[in-house]
Amino acid sequence: MKRKYSGRNWITIIGALIASVNLLLIIVLFIMSTILHKNDTYLGLFIYIILPGFLLLGLIMIPAGIAISRKRAQGSSQDGTKRLPSVDLNNPKHRRAFIIFTVLTVIILFLSTYGSFEAYHLTESVEFCGTLCHKVMEPEYTAYQNSSHANVACVECHVGSGTSWYVKSKLSGLHQVYAVATKTYPTPIATPLHDLRPARETCEKCHWPQKFYSRKLQSNKYYLADSLNSEWDIILQMKTGPEYSDLGFVEGIHWHINPNIKIEYISENDKREVITYVKYTNKSTGETVVFKNPDNVISDSTIAVASARIMDCIDCHNRPSHNYKSPPVYFDKTMLTGEVSQDIPFIKRTAMGILRNTFTDKDTAFMQIRDGIINYYKSDFSDFYEKDSVRIDQSIKALQKAYSQNTFATMKVSYDVYPNHIGHLEVEGCFRCHNDAFTSEKGEKITRDCNLCHTIIGQGSKGLMQYANIRDTLDFQHPVDVGTSWKEANCSDCHRYLY
């Protein structure tokens, strides 16, 4: 009895159609993207990930259908014996089928290899990370593009080298894709992220600590909210390292990452903003010192079960590529660069009065920034507005742009949601530990002395600057007379809510 050809079944036929259609679509889209030089993330997603997935499904259905058909044929045979498929190359039909199968297999293997290579590069690209899930990633992608790491690929920091972390990142990505597809992601995205690769395996590949400890000068320019938008400059000598660089990590800010010491801490709710316990260990001598804050007591039982974090770069540089600036900070930058004119009276006070509001979306924010500023000058400075309306309009556009780069209403993202722990002006930052409250059993304190990290070598208004020798320091002078209250309070007590 003549055996029925097992490839003639609906599963195999449908699989062949699916595979053929998707292969054709991949080839057509690839040719179009090559000719048009269009490297779109979504197009790449279809060419190298989605369509190949359906192509693979079709290819799997072809042998699956044949296997099912053969099994049914064997079950209906008279003797019921199982026969394996045989290939006789002396048979012209078998020989032709074998050649076609071999050629198609080689082609598919080549295309699969090339597609896998391109899919790898696509999923590792900055555009894939930043634009594929536009609404969710818009804040981080925008901040990244305006950061000092804008030329560093996302994966260099978030994944790093090695297979294990690559696999972990892709598994984590599957969960993130599910959250975006089902809209179950939180707004804003909660931080800190606890599954990031340690900074010493990523950051220190470029920022080699042993070669990044020299001191440097930092000049800051601020503008007051008075009629003249008066300048106030302060020049700091930042003690990132010792006075003599050959001394290494013996003093300075980067002493914290000295490989011969280990700093561990426990934070309230594991948010790393309120710290309750600090432990210092000298790896060379074995000496340990434990510091506790009597104003924020932590019990021994809590310490025993808590997972102490080892301090690294990210504990201070926690927003290295995704820093959102506050309105006073980004306003001062636009005025420094001339995008906002310093000659417009009370422009900073007016802008801060508007930007302290919460807006539901970007369009509403743009409208209220524009209407608020224009209405103020039309009402209180009508002559100035008529004469300098062009400069006012330019300043409005600059403020709108700066707002759009730092505040994202749909994701509920702003500077105070993701505090930057560098410094201590708008958030506690250094003062999380350096507050004179943390005390050891021997009475040692984690000092609050600002001169430990920097010295002031210049400060004052334009034309009335005071300067000190590079080895000396000036006593801080508050640009606005607030008495002596700034000596007792943290800067952030006022500056976080100043505008």
HUBEL-V368253 format. One line per field, one symbol per residue. ss: DSSP state (H for helix, E for strand, L for the rest). phi: phi as a letter, one per 40 degrees, with the letter a starting at -180 (. if undefined). psi: psi as a letter, one per 20 degrees, with the letter a starting at -180 (. if undefined). A space follows every 50 residues. Layout:
# HUBEL-V368253
ss = ???
phi = ???
psi = ???
This chain:
# HUBEL-V368253
ss = LLLLLLLLLHHHHHHHHHHHHHHHHHHHHHHHHHHHLLLLHHHHHHHHHH HHHHHHHHHHHHHHHHHHHHHHHHHHLLLLLLLLLLLLLLLHHHHHHHHH HHHHHHHHHHHHHHHHHHHHHHHHLHHHHHHLLHHHHHHHHHHHHLLLLL LLLHHHHHLLLLHHHHHHHHHHHHHHHHHHHHLLLLLLLLLLLLLLLLHH HHHHHHLLHHHLLLLEEEEEEEELLLLLLLEEEEEEEELLLLLLHHHLLL LLHHHHHLLLEEEEEEEHHHLLLLEEEEEEEELLLLLEEEEEELLLLLLH HHHHHLLLEELLHHHLLLLLLLLLLLHHHHHHHHHHLLLLLLLLLLHHHH HHHHHLLLLLLHHHHHHHHHHHHHHHHHHHLHHHHHHHHHHHHHHHHHHH HHHHLLLEHHHLELLLLLLLLLLLLLLLHHHHLLLLLEELLLLLELLLLH HHLEEEEEEELLLLLEELLLLLLLLLLLLLLLLLHHHHLLLHHHHLLLL
phi = .cccccccacccccccccccccccccccccccccccfbbccccccccbbc cccccccccccccccccccccccccccccgccbccbbbcccdcccccccc cccccccccccccccccccdccccccccccbcbdcccddccccccbbcbc cbcdccccbgchcccccdccccccccccccccfbccbcccbcccbccddc cbdccbccdcbbbccacbbbbbbccbccfdcababbccccaccbcccgbc agccdcbdccbbbbabbcgfcgbbbbabbbbcccbgcbbbbbbccacbcc cccccccccccadccbccbcbbcbccdccccdcccccgcbcccccfcccc cccccccbbcaccccdccccccccccccccbccccccbcccccccccccc cccccbbbccbfbacccbccccgacbbcfdccbcbgccbcccgcbccbcc ccbabcbaahcdgbcbbbcdcbacccbccbcbgbccccccdcdbccbcc
psi = ppqppiimqhggggghggggghgggggghggghggilolpghghgggigg ghghghgghhhghgggggghhhghhiqgijqppqpqooiiphgggghggg ggghggghgghggghhghhghgiiqghghhigmgggigghgghghjrikh jpqghhghgarqgghggghhghhghhgghghiljqqorpqrqpijqqqhi ifgihgmohijljqqqpoppprpqlahilqqoqppqopmharhohiickh rrgjhhkpiirppqqpqpjkijhopipppppohgijpqpppqoiimppqh hghhiqoqpppagihglilhilppqqghghghghhgijhppiiopkhggg ghhgiiqpqhrhggggghgghggghghhghlgggghhkhghggghghghg ghgiiipnhhjlprhihmqpjpbjgirhdhihgmjjhpqrhjjqqoqjoh ihhqqojpqrrpikqqqrqhiaqqppophpokbjhihhqqhihghhkh.
